[in-house]
Amino acid sequence: MSLNDRSIEMSLNDRSILKANDDLSVTYTSSSGKPVNALAGINLNIKDGEFVTIIGPSGCGKSTLLQCFGGLLSPTIGEISVDNKPLVAADPKLAAFVFQEYTLLPWKNIVDNVSIGLHWAGESKEDCLKKGLEMLELVGLSEVAKSYPRELSGGMQQRVAVARAMSMDPSILLMDEPFGALDEQTRRHLGWEVCRILTARGRTVVMVTHSLDEAIIWADRIIVLSECPGRIINETHVPTPRPRPLAFIGTPAFAEIRAELFRLLETSSENVQERVADSVVGS
Amino acid sequence: MMSTQVVTSRVSHRVRGRIVQLGTIAAAVGAWLWAQGPGDVSSIILPRLNEVITEFIRFLGSSEVYRAIAVTMSEILVALAISAVLGFGVAFWAARTDFRSNVVERLLVWGYLVPHILFYPLIILWFGIGSPSKVAYAASAAVFPIAFNCLRAFRGVDPKFLNVGRAYGASARQMDWQIKLRGSIPLAAAGIRIGAALSMVTVIVAEMLSAIKGLGYLLKYYAQSFNTARSFAIIAIILIVVAIFQFGVTKLLPNEAKDIR
């Protein structure tokens, strides 16, 4: 099957792949010993094959929510299930991460990096190599299989990180601002390329991003979180089928969604500023 | 055009550097020759250069020097091996909890700062004047920087790599061996490099203080016999042995400047 001949309608169905229930909340203790609510009252269902982006003001708990989805952090209240299995610890077969930072292991070559999760899961060397090469081919980097991370550009390293996550064949892919460290142009093209691959493979993806453009052009649904503690204040569906061409950015549909999201974020940001000003006056 | 100028500038910079280095050596040799001629410095204080060269060549053909090199090098290598295994083991054990790390790290700093020479008479008492005392003394000096650097290395592994381990299902053992240990190699190697230099210095000093064989013993023997020409020749041999040893250590251990590949 070619990468382009599957549309999002074919892969999306009504089956929930990830559920965050019971008013999921995360509270942690700060270094000064005070409890801090990072997330509160989160209830979310993500469908099989859906591409969901999460946006919100800085420090609103976007990455915290993603870490909960990946089993790297346990919620204080509520529970998460992936593929109808309760998520109690990180399991890359259920949810695989693509991190914001460059996290390829510098002492391993690219193909070994791609198959590291399989290696840790006890797969044979041959299977790891085969799967690693297959995933590298998918992201168009098979020629650098034997290179080391320091020999690759940032964009290439993040493509390898996507291949690493895909190699686990996870139920859901979690991406935490995966292209945040790249320049605008590389980020846009690489993002589009990765989105095209993920759509063609019918992957369920949850991605945290700061970029409104990125959130809209890739997603079926955009979740907007409020300022800390993060609560879901809006869910916006993007009706245009995926993968969308970059030219979608110039359409009225895009502009309308962008304006609405911008307004929501601005309101959220103003609330924070007012609260800060009040606390300064109060003190 | 620009790049040609940069290359030319670098070459001329290197050539000038070499000229200054060779000039300094020539000045030192000139001062030596002047001291032996018009300077009228006694040959007991500063021997004739040709005598030193003659003794050096004689030593190269003498089994006495090769036996001494073998003794000194074996003491250094055994001491380094003991201190590396011990230092590495202590650091690996301590790095597993914050409590252990905090307690042990401070002890290692104290151990590093203590002048170990104070304990040498006791070490002689315990191990005698043969090779075991040199090995014990050198190992006791080298173990602290090695353990300290290894501990710092194990604790300082970039958290993002630990996160990858957790997210991609690494077991506790895989985390230890394939991430913490592998990620700590550059800093740990720096500790072993310091340990290697320290064991070399301490073995030679220990041989000079109390021994019946080894390069340090030979140097002390000829210096106390007022045979300065032979003393200088032995110093030259020690410097060559040191250079070869350091070159070997540098080649064998991973280079910090490069990536931890």
HADDOCK unambig.tbl for C-alpha pairs under 7 A between the chains (distance, minus, plus):
assign (segid A and resid 72 and name CA) (segid B and resid 167 and name CA) 6.75 0.50 0.50
assign (segid A and resid 90 and name CA) (segid B and resid 166 and name CA) 6.59 0.50 0.50
assign (segid A and resid 90 and name CA) (segid B and resid 167 and name CA) 5.49 0.50 0.50
assign (segid A and resid 90 and name CA) (segid B and resid 169 and name CA) 6.67 0.50 0.50
assign (segid A and resid 91 and name CA) (segid B and resid 167 and name CA) 6.85 0.50 0.50
assign (segid A and resid 91 and name CA) (segid B and resid 168 and name CA) 6.88 0.50 0.50
assign (segid A and resid 91 and name CA) (segid B and resid 169 and name CA) 6.06 0.50 0.50
assign (segid A and resid 92 and name CA) (segid B and resid 167 and name CA) 6.30 0.50 0.50
assign (segid A and resid 92 and name CA) (segid B and resid 168 and name CA) 5.21 0.50 0.50
assign (segid A and resid 92 and name CA) (segid B and resid 169 and name CA) 6.35 0.50 0.50
assign (segid A and resid 96 and name CA) (segid B and resid 167 and name CA) 6.92 0.50 0.50
assign (segid A and resid 97 and name CA) (segid B and resid 167 and name CA) 6.68 0.50 0.50
assign (segid A and resid 103 and name CA) (segid B and resid 160 and name CA) 6.33 0.50 0.50
assign (segid A and resid 103 and name CA) (segid B and resid 161 and name CA) 6.28 0.50 0.50
assign (segid A and resid 105 and name CA) (segid B and resid 161 and name CA) 6.92 0.50 0.50
assign (segid A and resid 106 and name CA) (segid B and resid 260 and name CA) 6.32 0.50 0.50
assign (segid A and resid 106 and name CA) (segid B and resid 261 and name CA) 6.16 0.50 0.50
assign (segid A and resid 107 and name CA) (segid B and resid 260 and name CA) 5.47 0.50 0.50
assign (segid A and resid 107 and name CA) (segid B and resid 261 and name CA) 3.99 0.50 0.50
assign (segid A and resid 108 and name CA) (segid B and resid 261 and name CA) 6.94 0.50 0.50
assign (segid A and resid 117 and name CA) (segid B and resid 168 and name CA) 4.98 0.50 0.50
assign (segid A and resid 117 and name CA) (segid B and resid 169 and name CA) 6.50 0.50 0.50
assign (segid A and resid 120 and name CA) (segid B and resid 169 and name CA) 6.52 0.50 0.50
assign (segid A and resid 120 and name CA) (segid B and resid 170 and name CA) 5.44 0.50 0.50
assign (segid A and resid 121 and name CA) (segid B and resid 169 and name CA) 6.97 0.50 0.50
